């Protein structure tokens, strides 16, 4: 019979079985899928054809715009040129490993590993769609690459950064929220005045600002656990009040002088000189400019968020409290920060062990005490 393909075309497909009844049952299953509009790929479908269906029918409707953009770019730049022409059902470990090795040599091992993750996600979706794919070849191939765990700043470096930000940028309150509450940059830019209660000193993370094909829109946070009320530190109150007065002053000046002004119906906290919502890319640029002026090492908003978690570790805050502040979906993510941070107790324990092993006479006395009969 002829069945629909993921790319919108139709192809002839055969049903095989041990007897007539089994063949007829499989044929009826194909007819039911066809009537429901469910594609049934043939055995010669290429990965390029599957990527087209996967991106438009699975990724775009159910994942965020940022995830779709990442998957689309990875498939277009790194997967289609190297494995796109391969037949999905015939893709083997050996040829996939060779393709990833070539990609790692042409670009980088880190890029090859990211491409392998995206391919694995797409093949897992193909298995869930019940197309007849029985194994995920991408999970059987490994690319060795250096692990970039990211850097974090000490308390002194964070203070130097904030002191410089207060002098250099009017968006100091935004950078202050990243340092003290570990907000993501899209969450900072998506903040609205209705999400902040300056009297009760409370902030609610309800949405984040993202750029999509349709423009800049507010979307739900990364995970459900990201939606949470957070206490506003005392030093954030005055800068946020100043930010609100600055926006009102910019609006009055623009209307009085006839300049362009965009009345933001959502009431975002951080806006540009023309009233438009401040973009996450602008936050990144402000961070880099302040960092260079302060003479500090490389850092990005994600690393600054991690610095918040690292400082909480040094303050001996319980992991579950750190998880609540950073709003991680899994405690394992929080524990990764704990594992990387040098806890003062660990430093003291290693120092005491070092001191013990540098005293031979004391070790001899301990040995005698162990060997001495009761």
C-alpha positions in Angstrom: 0.0 0.0 0.0 1.0 3.7 -0.3 1.7 5.4 3.0 2.5 9.1 3.9 6.1 10.0 4.5 7.5 12.5 7.1 8.4 14.9 4.3 4.8 15.0 3.0 5.2 12.6 0.0 3.8 9.1 -0.3 5.7 5.9 -0.9 4.9 2.3 -1.5 5.4 0.0 1.5 5.0 -3.8 1.8 3.7 -5.7 4.8 5.4 -9.1 5.4 4.3 -11.9 7.7 4.4 -15.7 8.1 0.8 -16.1 6.9 -2.1 -14.2 5.3 -3.6 -13.2 8.7 -0.4 -11.6 10.0 0.1 -9.7 6.7 -3.5 -8.5 6.7 -3.1 -7.3 10.3 0.0 -5.3 9.5 -1.7 -3.9 6.4 -4.7 -2.7 8.5 -2.3 -1.1 11.0 -0.7 0.9 8.1 -4.1 1.9 6.8 -5.2 3.1 10.3 -2.0 5.2 10.7 -2.5 6.6 7.2 -6.1 7.6 8.0 -4.9 9.3 11.1 -2.3 11.3 9.2 0.6 9.5 11.0 3.6 9.1 8.6 5.1 5.7 8.2 8.6 6.1 6.8 10.0 3.5 4.4 13.3 1.7 5.0 15.2 4.1 2.7 14.3 7.3 4.5 17.4 9.5 5.0 18.3 11.4 8.1 17.7 14.7 6.2 14.1 13.7 5.7 13.7 12.7 9.3 15.3 16.0 10.5 12.7 18.0 8.5 9.8 16.1 10.2 11.4 16.1 13.6 12.1 19.8 13.7 8.7 20.9 12.5 6.4 18.3 14.0 8.1 17.5 17.3 10.6 20.2 18.3 8.9 23.4 17.2 5.4 22.7 18.8 6.6 21.2 22.1 9.9 22.8 23.0 11.0 26.4 23.5 12.0 28.8 20.7 15.6 28.7 22.0 15.7 24.9 21.9 14.3 24.9 18.4 16.9 27.4 17.3 19.7 25.3 18.8 18.5 22.1 17.3 17.9 23.6 13.9 21.4 25.2 13.8 23.1 22.1 14.9 21.4 19.9 12.3 21.9 22.4 9.5 25.6 23.1 10.2 27.0 19.9 11.6 24.6 16.9 11.1 23.2 17.4 7.6 26.6 17.8 5.9 28.2 14.7 7.6 25.3 12.2 8.1 22.3 13.8 6.5 22.4 11.6 3.4 22.6 8.3 5.5 19.6 6.1 5.6 18.3 6.3 9.1 17.4 2.6 9.5 20.8 1.5 8.2 23.0 4.0 10.1 25.7 2.0 11.9 28.1 2.6 14.8 31.2 2.4 12.6 30.1 5.0 10.0 28.7 7.4 12.7 31.9 7.2 14.7 33.9 8.0 11.5 31.6 11.0 10.7 31.9 12.4 14.3 35.7 12.0 14.1 35.8 13.9 10.9 33.6 16.6 12.4 35.8 16.9 15.5 38.8 17.3 13.3 37.2 19.9 11.1 35.6 22.0 13.8 36.2 20.8 17.4 35.5 17.9 19.7 33.1 19.9 21.8 31.0 20.7 18.7 31.0 17.0 17.7 29.8 16.0 21.1 27.0 18.6 20.9 26.0 17.3 17.5 26.0 13.8 18.8 23.6 14.8 21.6 21.2 16.4 19.1 21.3 13.3 16.9 20.6 11.1 19.9 17.6 13.3 20.8 16.2 13.0 17.3 16.7 9.2 17.1 15.0 8.8 20.5 12.1 10.7 19.1 12.0 8.4 16.1 11.8 5.4 18.4 9.0 7.0 20.4 7.1 7.7 17.1 7.0 3.9 16.5 8.5 4.1 13.1 10.3 0.8 13.4 13.7 2.1 14.6 14.9 -0.4 17.3 18.1 1.2 18.6 19.6 4.6 19.1 23.0 4.4 17.4 24.1 7.8 18.8 24.1 6.4 22.3 26.7 3.8 21.3 29.2 6.4 19.9 31.3 8.6 22.2 33.4 11.7 21.5 36.2 12.6 23.8 36.2 16.3 24.6 37.5 18.4 27.5 34.8 19.2 30.0 34.1 22.9 30.4 32.7 23.2 33.8 32.8 27.0 33.7 34.5 29.4 36.0 33.1 31.2 39.1 34.2 34.3 40.9 35.2 34.7 44.5 33.4 37.1 46.9 36.2 39.7 46.4 35.9 39.5 42.6 32.1 39.8 42.7 32.4 42.9 44.9 34.9 44.4 42.5 32.5 43.7 39.6 29.5 45.3 41.3 31.5 48.3 42.4 32.6 48.9 38.8 29.0 48.2 37.5 27.6 50.9 39.9 29.9 53.5 38.4 29.8 52.4 34.7 26.2 51.3 33.8 22.6 52.4 34.5 21.7 48.7 34.4 23.5 48.1 37.7 20.3 46.8 39.3 20.0 44.0 36.7 23.6 42.8 37.3 23.0 43.0 41.0 20.0 40.6 40.7 22.2 38.1 38.8 24.9 38.2 41.5 22.6 38.1 44.5 19.7 35.9 43.3 21.4 33.9 40.5 18.7 34.9 38.0 19.1 33.9 34.4 19.7 36.7 32.0 16.4 36.0 30.1 14.6 36.0 33.5 16.1 39.4 34.4 15.0 40.9 31.1 11.6 39.4 31.4 10.9 40.9 34.9 7.8 43.1 35.1 6.9 45.6 37.8 3.9 43.4 38.7 6.4 40.7 39.7 8.1 42.9 42.3 6.9 44.0 45.6 9.4 46.5 47.0 7.5 46.9 50.3 7.4 43.2 51.1 10.8 42.7 49.5 9.7 39.9 47.3 10.3 39.0 43.6 8.4 36.5 41.6 10.0 34.8 38.5 7.0 34.3 36.1 8.4 34.7 32.6 11.6 35.2 30.6 12.3 37.3 27.5 13.3 35.5 24.4 13.9 36.4 20.8 11.9 34.3 18.3 11.2 34.5 14.6 8.1 36.5 15.4 10.1 39.0 17.5 10.8 39.4 21.2 8.2 37.7 23.4 7.8 36.6 27.0 7.7 32.9 27.5 7.4 30.6 30.5 10.6 30.0 32.5 13.0 27.2 31.7 11.3 24.7 34.1 8.3 24.7 36.4 10.7 24.9 39.4 12.0 28.2 38.0 8.6 29.8 38.9 9.2 30.7 42.5 9.0 33.7 44.8 12.4 35.0 46.0 13.3 37.4 48.8 14.8 40.7 47.6 18.0 41.6 49.4 17.9 45.0 51.1 20.6 46.5 48.9 18.4 45.8 45.8 15.5 48.0 46.9 17.0 51.4 46.3 18.5 50.6 42.9 15.1 49.2 41.7 13.3 52.3 43.0 15.9 54.4 41.0 15.3 52.2 38.0 11.5 52.9 38.1 12.1 56.7 38.4 14.6 56.6 35.5 12.0 54.9 33.2 9.4 57.5 34.1 11.9 60.3 33.5 12.9 58.9 30.1 9.3 58.7 29.1 8.5 62.3 30.2 11.6 63.6 28.4 10.8 61.7 25.2 7.2 62.8 25.1 8.1 66.4 25.9 10.7 66.6 23.1 8.8 64.6 20.5 11.3 61.8 20.5 10.5 58.2 19.8 9.0 56.3 22.8 7.6 52.8 23.0 5.0 52.4 25.7 5.6 48.9 27.0 2.2 47.3 27.8 3.8 44.5 29.8 5.7 47.0 32.1 9.1 45.5 32.0 11.5 46.6 34.7 14.5 47.1 32.4 14.0 49.1 29.3 16.1 51.0 26.7 16.2 54.7 26.2 13.2 54.4 23.8 11.2 52.3 26.2 11.6 48.9 24.6 12.4 45.9 26.7 16.1 45.4 27.4 17.4 42.3 25.6 19.4 39.4 27.1 22.2 40.1 24.5 22.4 43.7 25.9 22.9 42.3 29.4 25.7 40.1 28.1 27.4 43.1 26.5 27.0 45.2 29.6 28.5 42.4 31.7 31.6 42.1 29.4 32.1 45.9 29.3 32.0 46.2 33.1 34.2 43.1 33.5 36.9 44.5 31.3 36.9 47.9 33.0 37.2 46.1 36.4 40.2 44.1 35.1 38.6 40.8 35.8 38.9 37.5 33.9 36.4 36.0 31.4 32.9 35.6 32.7 29.4 35.2 31.2 25.9 35.5 32.8 25.8 31.7 33.4 29.1 31.8 35.2 27.9 34.8 37.3 24.9 32.7 38.3 27.2 29.9 39.2 29.3 32.3 41.3 26.1 33.0 43.3 25.8 29.3 44.1 29.5 28.9 44.9 29.4 31.8 47.4 26.3 30.1 49.1 28.4 26.9 49.4 31.2 28.8 51.1 28.6 30.2 53.5 27.7 26.6 54.4 24.1 26.9 53.1 22.3 23.5 52.8 22.2 22.1 49.2 18.3 22.1 49.2 18.3 25.8 50.1 20.8 26.6 47.3 18.5 24.6 45.0 15.6 26.7 46.0 17.5 30.0 45.4 18.9 29.0 42.0 15.6 27.1 41.2 17.3 24.1 39.8 15.0 21.3 38.5 17.3 18.6 39.9 19.3 18.5 43.1 22.1 16.8 41.1 22.7 20.2 39.3 23.1 21.9 42.7 25.4 19.1 43.9 27.7 19.7 40.9 28.3 23.2 42.2 29.0 21.7 45.7 31.4 19.2 44.2 33.4 21.9 42.4 33.5 24.4 45.2 36.3 24.2 47.7 34.6 24.0 51.0 36.5 25.5 53.9 36.1 22.3 55.9 37.7 20.3 53.1 40.6 22.7 52.9 41.1 22.5 56.7 40.9 18.7 56.6 43.5 18.3 53.9 45.8 20.8 55.7 45.5 18.8 58.9 46.3 15.6 57.0 49.3 17.3 55.4 50.5 18.4 58.8 50.2 14.9 60.2 52.2 13.3 57.4 55.0 15.8 57.9 55.6 14.7 61.5 57.4 11.3 61.4 57.9 11.2 65.2 54.2 11.6 65.8 53.5 8.8 63.3 55.9 6.5 65.2 54.1 7.2 68.5 50.7 6.4 66.9 52.2 3.1 65.5 53.5 2.2 69.0 50.1 2.9 70.5 48.4 0.6 68.0 50.9 -2.2 68.5 51.0 -2.0 72.3 49.0 -4.8 73.9 46.2 -3.9 76.2 
